[in-house]
Amino acid sequence: MKNKINQITIIYLLIALFTAIILYKLLLNYSSDENYPLYNFIKDIVFVFSTGIAYKYIMSRNEKTNIDILEKHNIANHEITASNERYDAVAKATSDTLWDWEIQEDKILWNKGIKDIFGYDKDQVGDGSKWWFDNIHPEDSIKMSIKLYSFIEQKTDNWQDEYRFKCADNTYKYVLDRGYILKDEKGKGIRMIGAIQDITKQKKEELRLKLLETVILQTRDSIVITEANFNEGKLPKIIYVNPAFSHMTGYEPEEIIGQSPDILKGKNTSLEDINKIISAIKNKEEAFIETLSNKKNREEYWIRFSMIPIFNLEQELTHWVSIQKDVSIEKKQEKEKEQLIRELTQNNKDLKQFSYITSHNLRAPLSNLTGLLNLIEDIPINDSELKEILEGFQKSTNLLNETVNDLNKVIIIKDNASITKEDVLLKEIFEKVRQQLSFKIDLCTPIINIDIAQLTCININKSYIESILLNLLTNSLKFKAENRQLIVNISTKQIDDTTILTFQDNGIGIDLKRNGDKVFGLYQRFHNYPDSKGLGLYLVKSQVEAMGGTINIESKVDKGTIFTITLKN
């Protein structure tokens, strides 16, 4: 550079000297004073050299200034380049989305994070604040805008807020947005630079923990967290209890934290249960225990609790979590239930014994009475009053005999815990029932349709199914409608391992709204028929249930009745 200045100076001197010589020659030719050209020439030479020196000095000073400016410019460029590199490195390291907002011009630049985190391509991203605000969740937009513009008008330099920002796929992410504002000499914000951090996972985890906290605080079950190991021969120290524990035991957290659960033991607490707890801790195994504990006021209560070991990532036991439930009421009810079952069982035994005794003891005198009445029938009685008394006596004896027989039938069914099943041809059963009721069938001349094509043979107790069909068909004949011919439809079908028998008639039906809960009751009568005892349906239901089946009834008055019997094979 210095050589260049010298060259420029020399060129300037040569040009100036050449000009001075030319002027000197012209003065020699045209000046009348012989000495004037020489003096003038010497002056020009002095002028030329002095201006040359001054010019060189100025050039040297400018050169130094330019060099300083250039060096500063280079340093500034280097710092900008380094800053940009750090900017990109920080953005990559933090996975943040950086933005640069020129407030007055309303221009925003986004870095690559807007693509990497939110999925927006470059042509999808707006260059103004409107695009930014439009993509903030509607529930957060107003609140965020108010806080941001309030911040811009304030004197603080830093701003941060949390909100939801919409992604390119229209889903939302929770973000933490932090910004720094640059202001002019009047304190007016002119530029703002910020970084958006995706905190969706953190937010979801916070929400999950909040939910778990709510569950722990609101649950009615007591939750206790203890240390991992025994404490000087006692159970591990308690480090947390939820409000339900205080409600259950009467101990406030500050009274129980740091204590051993041994404090809950009472004189009636089972040593076996304590050993189960100790064994679970030693073996680091989950355990489920039910034991008797004591509250703060030493009132006893039953708890059912689980002990769950908590391990860290290195599979080291760190804590125990126990979920406890007060089952005192349940235990009391269980005890009462057991007592009630014992009493009912004893009562049933007593009643059964009473039934046996009654039926057995009545059988002999009844037989004697029946025999005596048969003998009296052969004796002519002329006294009409005596004859009427004997007829009434015979009728009452027959009714008592039927009642004893019915009682025997019921006892046999109820007392037979296990019944024998066999393969039965339904056609044979129907034929046998038809023969038993042939007299009544001939009188009523019903239409009986039997559809057993799908299932001709079933594994069942033969006498029970015969009795069931006999009672149902007897009822159909007995309670037929007088104004139409009786039609009985009987069908069977098999669905998987279930046999379904349907018995339907068009008789006078039963008013189930009035008598639905009494249909299968003992000695329940729904029609005023003289020979109806109210025993048949009771026997049918008892026999069906004795075989492990169920029976259902549908009936409408003057329309008919449908019985559906379901039996498991």
C-alpha positions, 0 to 999 in steps of 0.5 A: 500500500505504501509503495502505491502511495509513493507511486501516486506521489511520484506520478503527481510530481512528474505531472506537476514538474512537466506542467511547471516546465511547460509553463516556464518555456511559455514564459521565456517566449512571451515574458519581457522580464528575463528574470521573471520566468526563472523566479516563477519556475523556482516558485512552481518547483517549490509549490509542486514539491510542497504539495507533493509532500502534503499530498503524500502525508494526507494519503498516508493518514487516509490509508491508516484510517482505511486500514483501521476501518477495514480491520474493524470491519473484518473483526465485525464480520468475524464476530457476526459469523461466529455469532451466527454459528453459535446461534445455529449451534444453540438452536440445534443443541436446545431444539428450540425454534428461534424467531426474530421480530422487527416490531415496527415493520412487523416482520418475523424471521423463523429458523429451521426449528419451525420445520423440525418441531412444528412441521411447517415448510418455508412457504407455509410460514408467514412473515408477520405476527398475524401468522404467529398469533393465528396459530396459537390455540384459541383458548390461549391466544387472547391471554398470550397477546395481552401479556406480550403487548403489555410486556412490550409497553413495560420497561422489563427486558425479558418475557416468557409465556406458555401456550399451545402452538398449532403444528402443520398437521393441525395438532397442538404442542405445548410451548415455552416461549421466551423473548428479549426486546431491543429498544431505541434511545427513547425506550421504544421496542423496535426488535424482539428475539425469542426462542420457542421450546417444545414442552409437550412431553413435560406438560403431559407428564405434569398433567399425568402427575397432577391427575395421579396426585388428585387420585391419591389425594381424593381416593378413599383408600389409604396410601402409605409410602415407606422407606425400603429397609427395616428401621432398627428392627422395626418396619420401614419408616413412613415417608408419606401418607395421603389424607385418607390415611389420616381419616382412617387412622386418626394420625395426621401426617406430621404425627406418623411420618418418620414413624414405623407402621408398627405403631398401628399394631394392637394386642389382637393383631395376628402375629402370622400377619406380621410375619407375612409383612416381614417376609415380603420385605425380606424377599422384596415381593408384593404381598396382599394381607388382611389384618386387624390394626389399631387407630390412634384412639386404639380402636380396632379396625380391619384393613386389607392392604397390598404391599408393592415394592418400588425399584429404580432403574438399577433394579434397586429397591427404593420404597414400598407403596401400600394401598389400604382399605378399611374392611371393618364393615365388610368383615362385620357383615361377613361375620353376620352372614356366616352366622345367618347361614349357620342359623338358616342351615340349622333351621332348614335341617330342623324344618326338613326333619319336621317335614319327615316326622310330620309326613311319616307320622301322619302316614300311618294314621292316614292309612288307618283312617282310609282303611276304616272309611273303606270298611264303612263304605260296605256298611249300609247307613240309614241315618242321613245325618250320620251319612253326611258326616261320614262323607265329609270325614272321608273327603277331609281324609282324602284331602289330608292324604293328598297334602301329605303326598304333595309334601313328600314330593316336595321333600324328595325334590328338595332333598335330592342334591344330585340327580341322575341323568340319562339319554331320553327319547322325547318322543317316548316321554310325550307318548307316555304323558299323552297316555296318562292324560288320555281321558282328559285329552279325549274330553277336550280334543285339543290340537297338540303339535310336537316339534322335536325334529331338531332335538329328539334325544336329551340327557336329562332326569327321566322322571323329572322331565316326565313330571314337568310335561305332565304338569304343564299339559295338565294345566293346559287341559285344565285351564283351556278357553271355553270359546275356542279349541285348545292348541298346544305347541311343544318344541325343542331346539339345541343352541351350543350346549343349551337345550331349550324346550318351549311349551305354549298353549292358547288357554285363559292365561295368567295376569302376570301384572298381578301374579307374576311374583307368585306364579311358581309359588307353593299352593298359589291359585290364580283361577277359581277351579275346584280341582286346582291346588296350586302345586303343579307349577311349583313342582315344575320350577323345583324340578327344572332348578334341581336339574340346573335349569331355568324356567320363564313364563310369558302369559296374557289373559285370554290369549295363552301362556308360553313356558320356556325351559332352558337346560344346560347339557 
